[in-house]
């Protein structure tokens, strides 16, 4: 079995954790199906980003946030939005800066504040990556009709709302 097949097989948590369908409670089965589907998609998106753009998924995510904010974002806000630690955000920004894709600025010459912004080269690269990313998702979901995609989006939104309503902590509230 090649690496890609191995990754796909290991991502099918439904079978690994609880065996064939019906062996677990419906809520557990749904959670595992969502988790395994996310893992399959994420593994493939990571592979395609690496192969076609020499980029990582965290780099893509960070650039996506900066692309939406033309004036840039403070590193702490980038950390919050990407759910990556401050130290890892700093490392990602440094790497992208060394590649000429991101620049750090200090607004109003306040050295206590560092804002990251995409460079024109970074914005151009991210625009190409975003188009490819959208096409990859369309490709991966090509066997699911558009009406079902919309229905699933709505239905999973209801699951998300229920989960938010029953969280014990305030991290995501």
MODELLER restraints for C-alpha pairs under 7 A, 6 or more apart:
rsr = mdl.restraints
at = mdl.atoms
rsr.add(forms.Gaussian(group=physical.xy_distance, feature=features.Distance(at['CA:8:A'], at['CA:40:A']), mean=6.05, stdev=0.5))
rsr.add(forms.Gaussian(group=physical.xy_distance, feature=features.Distance(at['CA:11:A'], at['CA:36:A']), mean=5.42, stdev=0.5))
rsr.add(forms.Gaussian(group=physical.xy_distance, feature=features.Distance(at['CA:11:A'], at['CA:39:A']), mean=5.74, stdev=0.5))
rsr.add(forms.Gaussian(group=physical.xy_distance, feature=features.Distance(at['CA:11:A'], at['CA:40:A']), mean=5.80, stdev=0.5))
rsr.add(forms.Gaussian(group=physical.xy_distance, feature=features.Distance(at['CA:12:A'], at['CA:36:A']), mean=5.15, stdev=0.5))
rsr.add(forms.Gaussian(group=physical.xy_distance, feature=features.Distance(at['CA:13:A'], at['CA:32:A']), mean=6.14, stdev=0.5))
rsr.add(forms.Gaussian(group=physical.xy_distance, feature=features.Distance(at['CA:13:A'], at['CA:36:A']), mean=5.36, stdev=0.5))
rsr.add(forms.Gaussian(group=physical.xy_distance, feature=features.Distance(at['CA:14:A'], at['CA:29:A']), mean=6.83, stdev=0.5))
rsr.add(forms.Gaussian(group=physical.xy_distance, feature=features.Distance(at['CA:14:A'], at['CA:32:A']), mean=5.32, stdev=0.5))
rsr.add(forms.Gaussian(group=physical.xy_distance, feature=features.Distance(at['CA:14:A'], at['CA:33:A']), mean=6.04, stdev=0.5))
rsr.add(forms.Gaussian(group=physical.xy_distance, feature=features.Distance(at['CA:14:A'], at['CA:36:A']), mean=6.83, stdev=0.5))
rsr.add(forms.Gaussian(group=physical.xy_distance, feature=features.Distance(at['CA:18:A'], at['CA:24:A']), mean=6.19, stdev=0.5))
rsr.add(forms.Gaussian(group=physical.xy_distance, feature=features.Distance(at['CA:46:A'], at['CA:56:A']), mean=6.34, stdev=0.5))
rsr.add(forms.Gaussian(group=physical.xy_distance, feature=features.Distance(at['CA:46:A'], at['CA:57:A']), mean=5.63, stdev=0.5))
rsr.add(forms.Gaussian(group=physical.xy_distance, feature=features.Distance(at['CA:49:A'], at['CA:55:A']), mean=5.39, stdev=0.5))
rsr.add(forms.Gaussian(group=physical.xy_distance, feature=features.Distance(at['CA:49:A'], at['CA:56:A']), mean=6.25, stdev=0.5))
rsr.add(forms.Gaussian(group=physical.xy_distance, feature=features.Distance(at['CA:50:A'], at['CA:56:A']), mean=5.97, stdev=0.5))
rsr.add(forms.Gaussian(group=physical.xy_distance, feature=features.Distance(at['CA:59:A'], at['CA:92:A']), mean=6.47, stdev=0.5))
rsr.add(forms.Gaussian(group=physical.xy_distance, feature=features.Distance(at['CA:61:A'], at['CA:82:A']), mean=6.58, stdev=0.5))
rsr.add(forms.Gaussian(group=physical.xy_distance, feature=features.Distance(at['CA:62:A'], at['CA:78:A']), mean=6.98, stdev=0.5))
rsr.add(forms.Gaussian(group=physical.xy_distance, feature=features.Distance(at['CA:62:A'], at['CA:82:A']), mean=6.53, stdev=0.5))
rsr.add(forms.Gaussian(group=physical.xy_distance, feature=features.Distance(at['CA:63:A'], at['CA:126:A']), mean=6.56, stdev=0.5))
rsr.add(forms.Gaussian(group=physical.xy_distance, feature=features.Distance(at['CA:66:A'], at['CA:72:A']), mean=5.63, stdev=0.5))
rsr.add(forms.Gaussian(group=physical.xy_distance, feature=features.Distance(at['CA:66:A'], at['CA:73:A']), mean=6.66, stdev=0.5))
rsr.add(forms.Gaussian(group=physical.xy_distance, feature=features.Distance(at['CA:66:A'], at['CA:117:A']), mean=6.01, stdev=0.5))
rsr.add(forms.Gaussian(group=physical.xy_distance, feature=features.Distance(at['CA:66:A'], at['CA:118:A']), mean=6.12, stdev=0.5))
rsr.add(forms.Gaussian(group=physical.xy_distance, feature=features.Distance(at['CA:67:A'], at['CA:118:A']), mean=6.75, stdev=0.5))
rsr.add(forms.Gaussian(group=physical.xy_distance, feature=features.Distance(at['CA:67:A'], at['CA:123:A']), mean=6.41, stdev=0.5))
rsr.add(forms.Gaussian(group=physical.xy_distance, feature=features.Distance(at['CA:71:A'], at['CA:117:A']), mean=6.61, stdev=0.5))
rsr.add(forms.Gaussian(group=physical.xy_distance, feature=features.Distance(at['CA:72:A'], at['CA:115:A']), mean=5.87, stdev=0.5))
rsr.add(forms.Gaussian(group=physical.xy_distance, feature=features.Distance(at['CA:72:A'], at['CA:116:A']), mean=5.24, stdev=0.5))
rsr.add(forms.Gaussian(group=physical.xy_distance, feature=features.Distance(at['CA:72:A'], at['CA:117:A']), mean=4.28, stdev=0.5))
rsr.add(forms.Gaussian(group=physical.xy_distance, feature=features.Distance(at['CA:73:A'], at['CA:115:A']), mean=5.10, stdev=0.5))
rsr.add(forms.Gaussian(group=physical.xy_distance, feature=features.Distance(at['CA:73:A'], at['CA:116:A']), mean=5.50, stdev=0.5))
rsr.add(forms.Gaussian(group=physical.xy_distance, feature=features.Distance(at['CA:73:A'], at['CA:117:A']), mean=6.83, stdev=0.5))
rsr.add(forms.Gaussian(group=physical.xy_distance, feature=features.Distance(at['CA:74:A'], at['CA:114:A']), mean=5.70, stdev=0.5))
rsr.add(forms.Gaussian(group=physical.xy_distance, feature=features.Distance(at['CA:74:A'], at['CA:115:A']), mean=4.25, stdev=0.5))
rsr.add(forms.Gaussian(group=physical.xy_distance, feature=features.Distance(at['CA:74:A'], at['CA:116:A']), mean=6.26, stdev=0.5))
rsr.add(forms.Gaussian(group=physical.xy_distance, feature=features.Distance(at['CA:75:A'], at['CA:89:A']), mean=6.84, stdev=0.5))
rsr.add(forms.Gaussian(group=physical.xy_distance, feature=features.Distance(at['CA:75:A'], at['CA:114:A']), mean=6.53, stdev=0.5))
rsr.add(forms.Gaussian(group=physical.xy_distance, feature=features.Distance(at['CA:75:A'], at['CA:115:A']), mean=6.17, stdev=0.5))
rsr.add(forms.Gaussian(group=physical.xy_distance, feature=features.Distance(at['CA:75:A'], at['CA:116:A']), mean=6.67, stdev=0.5))
rsr.add(forms.Gaussian(group=physical.xy_distance, feature=features.Distance(at['CA:76:A'], at['CA:86:A']), mean=6.27, stdev=0.5))
rsr.add(forms.Gaussian(group=physical.xy_distance, feature=features.Distance(at['CA:79:A'], at['CA:85:A']), mean=5.72, stdev=0.5))
rsr.add(forms.Gaussian(group=physical.xy_distance, feature=features.Distance(at['CA:79:A'], at['CA:86:A']), mean=5.46, stdev=0.5))
rsr.add(forms.Gaussian(group=physical.xy_distance, feature=features.Distance(at['CA:79:A'], at['CA:89:A']), mean=5.90, stdev=0.5))
rsr.add(forms.Gaussian(group=physical.xy_distance, feature=features.Distance(at['CA:93:A'], at['CA:102:A']), mean=6.73, stdev=0.5))
rsr.add(forms.Gaussian(group=physical.xy_distance, feature=features.Distance(at['CA:96:A'], at['CA:102:A']), mean=5.42, stdev=0.5))
rsr.add(forms.Gaussian(group=physical.xy_distance, feature=features.Distance(at['CA:97:A'], at['CA:103:A']), mean=5.51, stdev=0.5))
rsr.add(forms.Gaussian(group=physical.xy_distance, feature=features.Distance(at['CA:101:A'], at['CA:118:A']), mean=5.87, stdev=0.5))
rsr.add(forms.Gaussian(group=physical.xy_distance, feature=features.Distance(at['CA:101:A'], at['CA:119:A']), mean=5.26, stdev=0.5))
rsr.add(forms.Gaussian(group=physical.xy_distance, feature=features.Distance(at['CA:101:A'], at['CA:121:A']), mean=5.67, stdev=0.5))
rsr.add(forms.Gaussian(group=physical.xy_distance, feature=features.Distance(at['CA:101:A'], at['CA:122:A']), mean=3.87, stdev=0.5))
rsr.add(forms.Gaussian(group=physical.xy_distance, feature=features.Distance(at['CA:102:A'], at['CA:116:A']), mean=6.56, stdev=0.5))
rsr.add(forms.Gaussian(group=physical.xy_distance, feature=features.Distance(at['CA:102:A'], at['CA:117:A']), mean=5.53, stdev=0.5))
rsr.add(forms.Gaussian(group=physical.xy_distance, feature=features.Distance(at['CA:102:A'], at['CA:118:A']), mean=4.38, stdev=0.5))
rsr.add(forms.Gaussian(group=physical.xy_distance, feature=features.Distance(at['CA:102:A'], at['CA:119:A']), mean=5.17, stdev=0.5))
rsr.add(forms.Gaussian(group=physical.xy_distance, feature=features.Distance(at['CA:102:A'], at['CA:122:A']), mean=6.21, stdev=0.5))
rsr.add(forms.Gaussian(group=physical.xy_distance, feature=features.Distance(at['CA:103:A'], at['CA:116:A']), mean=5.71, stdev=0.5))
rsr.add(forms.Gaussian(group=physical.xy_distance, feature=features.Distance(at['CA:103:A'], at['CA:117:A']), mean=5.40, stdev=0.5))
rsr.add(forms.Gaussian(group=physical.xy_distance, feature=features.Distance(at['CA:103:A'], at['CA:118:A']), mean=6.27, stdev=0.5))
rsr.add(forms.Gaussian(group=physical.xy_distance, feature=features.Distance(at['CA:103:A'], at['CA:119:A']), mean=6.24, stdev=0.5))
rsr.add(forms.Gaussian(group=physical.xy_distance, feature=features.Distance(at['CA:104:A'], at['CA:114:A']), mean=6.36, stdev=0.5))
rsr.add(forms.Gaussian(group=physical.xy_distance, feature=features.Distance(at['CA:104:A'], at['CA:115:A']), mean=5.54, stdev=0.5))
rsr.add(forms.Gaussian(group=physical.xy_distance, feature=features.Distance(at['CA:104:A'], at['CA:116:A']), mean=4.53, stdev=0.5))
rsr.add(forms.Gaussian(group=physical.xy_distance, feature=features.Distance(at['CA:104:A'], at['CA:117:A']), mean=6.34, stdev=0.5))
rsr.add(forms.Gaussian(group=physical.xy_distance, feature=features.Distance(at['CA:105:A'], at['CA:114:A']), mean=5.82, stdev=0.5))
rsr.add(forms.Gaussian(group=physical.xy_distance, feature=features.Distance(at['CA:105:A'], at['CA:115:A']), mean=5.27, stdev=0.5))
rsr.add(forms.Gaussian(group=physical.xy_distance, feature=features.Distance(at['CA:105:A'], at['CA:116:A']), mean=6.40, stdev=0.5))
rsr.add(forms.Gaussian(group=physical.xy_distance, feature=features.Distance(at['CA:106:A'], at['CA:113:A']), mean=5.81, stdev=0.5))
rsr.add(forms.Gaussian(group=physical.xy_distance, feature=features.Distance(at['CA:106:A'], at['CA:114:A']), mean=5.05, stdev=0.5))
rsr.add(forms.Gaussian(group=physical.xy_distance, feature=features.Distance(at['CA:106:A'], at['CA:115:A']), mean=6.18, stdev=0.5))
